[in-house]
Structures are given as structure tokens and as C-alpha cells.
Amino acid sequence: MDPAEPFLPYGRQTITESDIKAVTDVLRSPYLTQGPVVPLFERGVAEKVGCDHAIAVNSATSALHIACLALGLGPGDWLWTSPITFVASANCARYCGANVDFVDIDPSTGLMSVDALEQKLIQAEQTGLLPKVVVPVHLCGSSCSMQQISFLAKRFGFAVIEDASHAVGARYQGEFVGSCTYSQICVFSFHPVKIITCAEGGMATTKDPQLAQHMTDLRSHGITKDDKRFEFPAPGPWSYEQQKLGFNYRMTDLQAALGLSQLQRLDEIVAERQRLFSVYEKLLVDLPLHLLSIPSEVSSSLHLAVIRLLNPDARHHRSVFEGLRTLGIGVQLHYSPVHLQPYYQRLGFQVGDFPVAESYGSNAISLPLYPGLQEADQMRVVRALAQVLSA
Ligand SMILES: *Cc1c(COP(=O)(O)O)cnc(C)c1O
């Protein structure tokens, strides 16, 4: 690697002077947490995506956990998700004492396959092991086929939590992801590698006021300060009640200020990611690889630019990775199939369970993609790829 050429990560945040001012304004204010900015950020996201309720928490992982609890997921229940996701999409069920199973992916989009889901539901109906919750994951910022999934949800009686950690600012059938037109709850992440950031942070949106209230209670110890909701007569105006077992999953005002400031640029950020992706599409056209395809009813937020090598071959995959890293290109794998993680193998999953996902895991590579990436950087990525692939 030429020392003059910086290492290009696969993703990174962009912070502006107005982001910095928004955070320092909170530092100078009376409240660092539980002040006025969290509700403003919640309102901002709810209005942006067109949903009634938004509940801010300290991570998407926390949002997935309280979403599962609010839907009543517990011991003996099943949650199904995609094996090609971050582990948090599955772990949320384990936190609730529930069981996890996976649905294989569609090889062209990398998203949960609706056909595989339907087949698995038909079988599960016969064995009495239907899922209580299904978590479609909007991989790379591309929405799953939510309308079809919601048909299946009605037919087989399960609830849907969208893991939209990659997909704030994306659209499906013209509506923003997060509107919950086809789901009970939708979850966003604001980790720095995602579309907009709070440093750490997450949000759950829902149209259902009861789910919203339940999640709001769970994010702060299961405590309510609203005396109209008290179970016992209030002994005085100082009172609060703990009515269920919750957590400290609160977002701080510092984080919310950063998120709210970034939210103002969401459309710009997504448009820039889409532009950078289309530059890759042109530059990569002659190389022996595929890009994941984006369904026509989707406008992706392009969280990731994933390429797939032509053949799933673990050794070749590894050598392409190592070659690119040596040339200063910070490629990543999103994701190694979750069911093959040691924790999930100990629960009984094994190689061969989800072959399409496993083949994806041995030929997918995420290229650098973030606002601020220059066309010269993209050309460098493509030259490095060409060099490594012809080696
Ligand atoms: C990042 C991510 C999460 C977890 O987000 P955090 O905010 O870091 O907890 C969950 N699911 C997916 C698909 C993710 O990419």
C-alpha cells in the first residue's frame, strides 16, 4: 500500500459544524439526559417516516429487545429472522427466553426469501411451531417484500418487527421505511457506521399506542410518573410507580441532539449514497462479480455496497479480502451467517441448514461507501479489486 494513500474504511460517519454546535448547546444546558431534545428527535423521526409514535433508546439492540417484550415474546415462543444479519436481530429473542429459527435468503437480493418463509410457515403450521414474531432485515438499506410478508403475517398469525438498522431514509412502495404500514414495529440504529448517527442510539416506531406506551415504560425501568396510570392511590406529588420490569435503555439528550441535527440532512445523505453506488455500478461493470440487486419497489438507503464474487469459495473469498486489505481497502463481510456463530451452533444449528445464506457468506464483500468518499477513492477500490481478482 502506498503510504500516501489512506486506509478506506467500509463506512464512517460525517460530522458537520452544526452537529457539533447542537451537541455543545446541550452540554451548556441544564439537561444532559431526560431533557427536551429526546422528545424532539422522536417527533422528528416520527414525522419524517410518517408514523405516529417513535421511542428513542440507547441502541437498536435495546429497541429490538423491548419490541419483542412489548409483543409478548417469551419462553416457548419462536422468533424467525434472516441468517444474513447482525447477531442482534436474533439475540433479542434469546433475551426474552424465546427460541430462534432462521429463514433462508433470496440469492439475488440477500433479503429474507418470501417463498422460503411461506414454505417454512406451512410446515410449522403442521407441527404447531408457528413463530410469534418474524424479523425481516432490510439488508444494505433495501426493504424486504413487506406487503407479501404482511399477507403471511395475517394468514399465519404472527407479528412483524422490521429490523431497519440499515434503512432509515429508504422507501418501499414510495413510503418511508418506518411508517409501519406492513408491520407492528420498525427499529432503526444510529451507530456511527449507519446512515445517520447518535454515536450510540436506536429508535422504535409503531402506529399502535399501546405498544408505544409499553416500550416507553420498558426503556426506563418499567416506571411511570403519570398518576392517571397509577395502580395504587398516589401518596403524594413526589410519586412514581414501577409497574413492570424494565431497563435503563434511555437515550441521552447529547445523543438526541446529534441525531436530530443529522436527521435534517437525511435525504441529502441518502442521495449521496445512491450517487456513489451508481458510480460503483458503472466502474464495476467489466469485473467478474455481481452487485446485490435492489427490488423495483424499493428506494434503498444504500447503507452497504455489497459485491458477490462469482463462486462461493471460502479460500478465494479470504484471499480477495486479504489482498484488498493489504492495498488499504477496508472491506468487510456483512454478514457471516448468524446460525453458524458458535453460540447458535451450540443451540443445534449446523452447516447446511441455510445453504443460500452460507453461499452468500462465502462470496459477499462490502466495499467502502459513505458520504465524503471521492471518485478517486472509488477508482482506487475498483483498481485494487481488478488487481486482486486477476492475481
Ligand atoms: C447495527 C445493527 C443492529 C444493532 O444496532 P445497534 O444500534 O448497534 O445496537 C441490529 N441489526 C442490524 C441489522 C444492524 O446492522
The ligand as an SDF file (V2000), in Angstrom:
LIG
                    3D

 15 15  0  0  0  0  0  0  0  0999 V2000
  -26.1820   -2.3950   13.6340 C   0  0  0  0  0  0  0  0  0  0  0  0
  -27.2860   -3.3890   13.6080 C   0  0  0  0  0  0  0  0  0  0  0  0
  -28.0280   -3.7240   14.7440 C   0  0  0  0  0  0  0  0  0  0  0  0
  -27.6760   -3.2360   16.1080 C   0  0  0  0  0  0  0  0  0  0  0  0
  -27.5790   -1.8570   16.1870 O   0  0  0  0  0  0  0  0  0  0  0  0
  -27.0090   -1.1590   17.4970 P   0  0  0  0  0  0  0  0  0  0  0  0
  -27.5800    0.2220   17.4230 O   0  0  0  0  0  0  0  0  0  0  0  0
  -25.5210   -1.1930   17.3650 O   0  0  0  0  0  0  0  0  0  0  0  0
  -27.4850   -1.9290   18.6710 O   0  0  0  0  0  0  0  0  0  0  0  0
  -29.0940   -4.5880   14.6080 C   0  0  0  0  0  0  0  0  0  0  0  0
  -29.4200   -5.1310   13.4200 N   0  0  0  0  0  0  0  0  0  0  0  0
  -28.7210   -4.8440   12.3030 C   0  0  0  0  0  0  0  0  0  0  0  0
  -29.1440   -5.4420   11.0090 C   0  0  0  0  0  0  0  0  0  0  0  0
  -27.6200   -3.9790   12.3680 C   0  0  0  0  0  0  0  0  0  0  0  0
  -26.9080   -3.7330   11.2680 O   0  0  0  0  0  0  0  0  0  0  0  0
  1  2  1  0
  2  3  1  0
  2 14  2  0
  3  4  1  0
  3 10  2  0
  4  5  1  0
  5  6  1  0
  6  7  2  0
  6  8  1  0
  6  9  1  0
 10 11  1  0
 11 12  2  0
 12 13  1  0
 12 14  1  0
 14 15  1  0
M  END
$$$$
